[in-house]
Amino acid sequence: MRGSRGYIAASEFIVAELRRYGLEDVRIDQLPADGKIFYGTQRSRPAWNTDFAELWEMRKTPQGLIRETRLGKLGCIASCACSG
């Protein structure tokens, strides 16, 4: 996610590598993102970080919604849903 801890760390790594390869005019530009400001036709999305998350398929029952199948969880495999 843009603005997250991982995104910022990756950006800083890329800038350092570009400088190591001899590029001098390299910088990270930061723009405000509060969920209200628009850039062109896109509303800015606030940065967010999370330490735990799961994605569940839900099933409707007479008693209400129940968790049916866990589709993924944070930290299992980057950019990939996993089971278990």
Secondary structure as UniProt FT lines:
FT   TURN            2..3
FT   HELIX           5..20
FT   TURN            21..22
FT   STRAND          38..39
FT   TURN            40..41
FT   STRAND          42..43
FT   STRAND          54..61
FT   TURN            62..63
FT   STRAND          64..73
FT   TURN            74..75
FT   TURN            78..79
//
